[in-house]
Amino acid sequence: MTHSPLSRPSQHRHSSAGAEDRAIRLELRGGLRESHISPSLVIPSNGLLQNRVWSGAGFGLMDLASRRIRIATIRVDRNAMNDASGNSATVQAGEKHSPVAHSAFLQPAIWLAILAVGCAFAYALLLSRFDLWKPPSETQFGAPPKAAEVWLYLQPLHVDPVNDSIRMRISVVPDPSLADPATIADRNYLLKISRGKQTEHLEIRANQSLPEITLDIDLDAGDIRDYPLDHYLATIGFSASQKAPDGKERMLPIHITAWEGILGFSVTGQQTATQRPGEFRLQFSVRRTGAAAFFGIAIYVAMMVMAICALVVGTLLFLGIRCIDVALLGAFAATIFALPALRHALPGSPPLGVRADILIFFWAELVAIIALCLFVLAWVRRGPRPAG
């Protein structure tokens, strides 16, 4: 005698499943009667099928039982899937509202808030350091306007850090206190302008137009390699003399108005001591504006961040920690060509080879190339193969 238990799990059946079980049992009993099988088929109410088949049983009952077993198996799989999906939804709902999930969400939010506050604080420090809000203005030097006999106006036109020079326009202007100032000289005098080891002589004739000249002044104590924090000094001296009737020269007091502004640079003047009698010497401090310096630093920081990100992604792909995505190949290649474009966008277009290039740009470009090579090697080793 052979026993073939047919198990039907799930205590939580739907009404439709119960109806199907009853139909199966009725059909099995009818099949037994049609096949004239003498042994009884005991089918308990809980769905456990127990057959006691004597020798000589017909094949019709076996075929019928086989079909019912397949139907029962499909229903069991369906119920198992429903139970699994219900349990999964219950688990997910519990995890969503659990303290552990809340803590896992809260911790990254706290770190993100700290990062945002730190960035805002660093940005405020940069604003205070570079003095972005100070507009260019005019500054007065020399003798008081009422006591002066010669009035000059200085305006910087162009700064060339590569050639260490600043171009400045020097204009002899009339007395601004006059109601109708004329640009005609009222006397003869000689204006001397010293720049470095050179001295320019500018003769002013009475009843002639007041002259205006443009000079290139050397930049000292600075180097373009310090870009974008480079700082320069330019020194220029002035003296004016008039010949007296007895042939002696009389030094004339000079009043100077200087414009402290130029595109991309901030020019600040101050009076310095001189050993020449009657000479008035000015020293101009030339540095890049806060906006230009800030943007230059931001560009170099962007280069560094792009290179580090490319290296991290390439390393994770090479070590097999992350999956290979062929779309990343374009991102790596774009990074290699984006870095020189960023370098070319620097304000002032500094020559290649400044210290920031050596410290950041060169190795960032090299790191981007290495990251691309790591990606290609990882793709060669573990990339998908063609079908067949």
C-alpha positions in Angstrom: 0.0 0.0 0.0 1.4 3.4 -1.1 0.5 6.8 0.6 0.7 10.0 -1.5 0.0 13.0 0.7 -1.0 16.1 -1.2 -0.5 19.1 0.9 -2.4 22.4 0.5 -1.0 25.0 2.9 -2.5 28.3 3.9 -4.9 28.6 6.7 -6.1 32.0 5.4 -7.8 31.0 2.2 -10.3 33.2 0.3 -13.8 32.0 -0.3 -13.0 31.2 -3.9 -10.2 28.9 -2.9 -12.5 27.0 -0.6 -15.1 26.6 -3.3 -12.4 25.2 -5.6 -11.3 22.6 -3.0 -14.9 21.4 -2.6 -15.2 21.0 -6.4 -11.9 19.1 -6.5 -13.1 16.6 -3.8 -16.4 16.0 -5.5 -14.7 15.4 -8.9 -12.3 13.0 -7.3 -15.1 11.0 -5.7 -17.0 10.9 -9.0 -13.8 9.6 -10.7 -13.5 6.9 -8.2 -17.0 5.7 -8.8 -16.6 5.8 -12.5 -13.4 3.8 -12.3 -15.0 1.2 -9.9 -12.2 1.6 -7.4 -12.9 -0.3 -4.3 -10.6 1.5 -1.9 -11.9 4.7 -0.3 -10.4 8.1 -0.8 -10.3 10.0 2.4 -10.2 13.8 1.9 -10.1 15.7 5.2 -11.7 19.1 5.6 -8.4 20.8 6.1 -7.4 20.0 2.5 -4.9 17.1 3.3 -5.5 14.5 0.6 -4.6 10.9 1.6 -4.9 8.2 -1.0 -4.9 4.5 -0.2 -4.7 2.9 -3.5 -4.9 -0.9 -3.8 -3.2 -2.8 -6.5 -5.1 -2.9 -9.7 -6.3 0.8 -9.6 -7.0 2.3 -12.9 -4.9 4.9 -14.7 -7.9 7.3 -15.1 -7.8 8.2 -11.4 -4.0 8.8 -11.5 -4.4 11.2 -14.4 -7.2 13.0 -12.7 -5.2 13.3 -9.5 -2.2 14.6 -11.4 -4.3 17.4 -13.0 -5.7 18.4 -9.6 -2.2 18.4 -8.1 -1.1 20.9 -10.7 -4.1 23.1 -10.0 -3.4 23.0 -6.3 0.3 23.8 -6.8 -0.6 26.9 -8.8 -3.0 28.0 -6.2 -0.4 27.5 -3.4 2.2 29.5 -5.3 -0.4 32.3 -5.8 -1.3 32.4 -2.2 2.4 32.4 -1.2 3.1 35.3 -3.5 0.1 37.2 -2.0 1.3 36.4 1.5 4.9 37.5 0.7 3.7 40.8 -0.9 1.5 41.5 2.1 4.3 40.7 4.6 6.7 42.9 2.5 4.3 45.8 2.6 3.8 45.4 6.3 7.6 45.3 6.9 8.2 48.3 4.8 5.4 50.3 6.5 6.9 49.3 9.8 10.4 50.2 8.8 9.2 53.6 7.4 7.8 54.6 10.8 10.4 52.8 12.9 12.9 54.9 15.1 15.8 53.3 13.2 14.5 54.6 9.9 13.8 58.0 11.4 17.4 58.2 12.8 18.9 57.1 9.5 17.0 60.0 7.8 17.8 62.6 10.5 21.6 62.1 10.6 22.2 63.0 6.9 19.9 66.0 7.2 22.0 67.2 10.2 25.2 66.8 8.3 23.7 68.6 5.3 22.7 71.5 7.5 26.1 71.7 9.0 27.7 71.8 5.6 25.4 74.5 4.4 26.2 76.7 7.5 29.9 76.1 6.9 29.7 77.1 3.3 27.8 80.3 4.2 30.3 81.2 6.9 33.2 80.6 4.4 31.5 82.7 1.8 31.0 85.6 4.3 34.7 85.4 5.2 35.6 85.6 1.5 33.4 88.7 1.1 35.1 90.4 4.0 38.5 89.4 2.8 38.2 90.6 -0.7 36.1 93.7 0.1 33.7 93.2 -2.8 31.4 96.1 -1.9 34.0 98.9 -2.1 33.5 101.0 -5.3 36.4 102.9 -6.9 36.8 106.5 -5.9 39.0 109.6 -6.2 41.7 110.3 -3.7 43.4 113.7 -3.0 47.1 114.0 -2.4 49.6 116.8 -2.1 49.1 120.4 -1.2 45.6 121.7 -0.3 43.6 122.8 -3.3 43.6 126.5 -2.2 47.4 126.5 -1.7 48.3 124.6 -4.8 49.6 126.2 -8.0 49.7 123.0 -10.2 46.8 120.6 -10.4 47.2 117.1 -11.8 44.7 114.3 -12.5 45.9 110.7 -12.6 43.9 107.9 -14.2 45.2 104.3 -14.6 44.2 102.9 -18.0 45.6 99.4 -18.2 47.5 96.9 -16.1 49.8 94.4 -17.8 51.1 92.0 -15.2 52.9 89.9 -17.8 55.1 92.8 -18.8 55.1 94.4 -15.3 53.7 97.7 -16.3 50.7 99.9 -15.7 49.6 102.6 -18.2 48.5 105.8 -16.6 47.1 109.0 -18.1 48.5 112.2 -16.5 46.5 115.4 -17.2 47.4 118.9 -16.2 44.0 120.5 -15.2 43.0 124.0 -14.3 42.2 125.3 -10.8 38.9 123.6 -9.9 38.0 126.4 -7.6 37.6 128.9 -10.5 34.1 129.7 -11.6 35.0 129.2 -15.2 38.1 127.0 -15.3 39.9 127.3 -18.6 42.3 124.7 -20.1 44.8 127.4 -20.9 48.0 127.8 -18.9 48.5 131.1 -17.2 52.2 130.8 -16.7 55.4 129.1 -17.9 56.6 126.2 -15.7 58.3 122.8 -16.0 56.7 119.6 -14.8 59.0 116.7 -14.1 57.7 113.1 -13.9 60.0 110.4 -12.6 59.3 106.8 -13.1 62.0 104.3 -12.0 65.3 105.6 -13.4 63.7 107.8 -16.0 62.5 111.4 -15.7 60.1 113.0 -18.2 60.2 116.8 -18.7 56.9 118.4 -19.7 57.0 122.1 -20.5 53.9 124.1 -20.0 53.7 127.4 -21.9 51.5 130.3 -21.0 48.4 130.9 -23.1 48.6 127.3 -24.5 46.4 124.3 -23.8 47.2 122.3 -20.8 49.0 119.1 -21.8 48.0 115.5 -21.2 50.4 112.5 -21.6 50.2 108.7 -21.2 53.1 106.9 -19.6 53.9 103.2 -18.8 55.1 102.8 -15.3 57.0 99.8 -14.1 55.4 97.4 -11.6 57.6 96.4 -8.7 57.4 93.9 -5.9 55.0 91.6 -7.6 54.9 88.5 -9.7 52.2 87.1 -12.1 52.9 83.6 -10.8 51.0 84.5 -7.6 47.8 84.7 -9.6 45.0 85.3 -8.6 46.4 86.8 -5.4 49.2 88.8 -7.1 50.0 92.2 -5.8 52.2 95.0 -7.3 53.6 98.3 -6.5 54.2 101.3 -8.8 56.0 104.4 -7.8 55.9 107.8 -9.6 57.2 111.2 -8.6 56.2 114.8 -9.5 57.8 118.1 -9.2 57.0 121.5 -10.7 59.3 124.5 -10.9 59.1 128.0 -12.3 62.0 130.3 -13.2 62.0 133.5 -11.2 63.0 136.9 -12.8 66.4 136.5 -11.2 66.9 133.1 -12.9 66.4 130.9 -9.8 63.9 128.1 -9.9 60.9 128.2 -7.5 59.2 125.0 -6.6 55.4 125.1 -7.1 53.1 123.2 -4.8 51.2 120.4 -6.5 47.7 119.0 -5.8 47.0 115.6 -7.2 43.6 113.8 -7.7 43.9 110.1 -8.5 41.2 107.7 -9.7 41.6 104.4 -7.9 39.9 102.1 -10.2 40.5 100.0 -13.4 38.8 97.1 -15.0 39.7 94.0 -13.0 42.1 95.8 -10.7 42.0 98.0 -7.6 44.6 100.8 -7.5 45.3 102.4 -4.1 47.7 105.3 -3.8 49.6 106.7 -0.8 52.3 109.3 -0.4 55.9 108.2 0.3 59.0 109.9 1.4 61.6 111.1 -1.1 65.1 112.4 -1.0 64.7 114.9 -3.8 63.9 118.4 -2.8 60.5 119.7 -3.9 59.4 116.3 -5.3 56.1 114.7 -4.4 56.2 110.9 -4.6 53.2 108.5 -4.9 53.2 104.8 -4.5 50.3 102.9 -6.0 49.3 99.4 -4.8 47.8 97.4 -7.6 45.9 94.2 -6.9 43.0 92.3 -8.5 39.5 93.2 -7.5 37.8 91.0 -5.0 35.4 89.7 -7.6 38.2 88.7 -10.0 40.2 87.1 -7.2 37.2 85.3 -5.9 36.2 84.0 -9.3 39.7 82.8 -10.0 39.8 80.9 -6.8 36.4 79.4 -7.4 37.5 78.1 -10.9 40.6 76.4 -9.4 38.4 74.8 -6.7 36.0 73.6 -9.3 38.9 72.0 -11.2 40.0 70.2 -8.0 36.5 69.0 -7.2 36.0 67.7 -10.7 39.3 65.8 -10.6 38.6 64.2 -7.2 35.1 63.1 -8.3 36.4 61.6 -11.5 39.1 59.7 -9.5 36.7 58.4 -6.9 34.2 57.1 -9.5 37.0 55.5 -11.6 38.5 53.8 -8.6 35.2 52.4 -7.4 34.5 51.0 -10.9 38.0 49.5 -11.2 37.7 47.8 -7.8 34.3 46.4 -8.6 32.5 48.3 -5.8 30.1 49.9 -8.3 28.6 48.6 -11.5 29.9 49.6 -14.9 27.8 52.1 -16.9 29.0 52.9 -20.4 27.4 56.3 -20.2 30.1 57.3 -17.7 32.7 57.1 -20.5 31.4 60.4 -22.0 31.5 62.0 -18.6 35.2 61.1 -18.1 36.1 62.3 -21.5 34.2 65.6 -21.0 36.0 66.2 -17.8 39.4 66.0 -19.6 38.3 68.7 -22.1 36.3 70.8 -19.6 39.3 71.5 -17.4 41.3 73.4 -20.1 38.1 75.3 -20.9 37.8 76.4 -17.3 41.5 77.3 -17.2 40.9 79.5 -20.3 38.0 81.2 -18.6 40.1 82.7 -15.8 39.7 86.5 -15.5 42.8 88.3 -16.8 43.9 85.3 -18.9 47.1 84.6 -16.9 49.9 82.8 -18.8 50.2 79.0 -18.4 52.5 78.1 -15.6 51.4 80.2 -12.6 51.7 78.6 -9.2 48.0 77.7 -9.2 48.5 75.8 -12.4 51.3 73.7 -10.9 49.4 73.1 -7.7 45.9 72.4 -9.1 45.4 72.5 -12.9 48.2 70.2 -14.1 47.5 67.4 -11.6 43.7 67.8 -12.0 44.1 67.1 -15.7 46.4 64.2 -15.0 43.9 62.7 -12.5 41.1 63.0 -15.0 43.1 61.0 -17.6 43.9 58.4 -15.0 40.2 58.1 -14.0 39.3 57.5 -17.7 42.0 54.8 -17.9 40.6 53.1 -14.8 37.1 53.0 -16.3 38.4 51.5 -19.6 40.3 48.8 -17.7 37.3 48.0 -15.6 35.1 47.8 -18.7 37.6 45.5 -20.4 37.7 43.1 -17.5 34.0 43.0 -16.4 32.1 44.6 -19.2 29.1 42.8 -20.8 30.0 40.4 -23.5 28.1 40.1 -26.8 25.3 37.5 -26.9 26.3 34.1 -28.5 
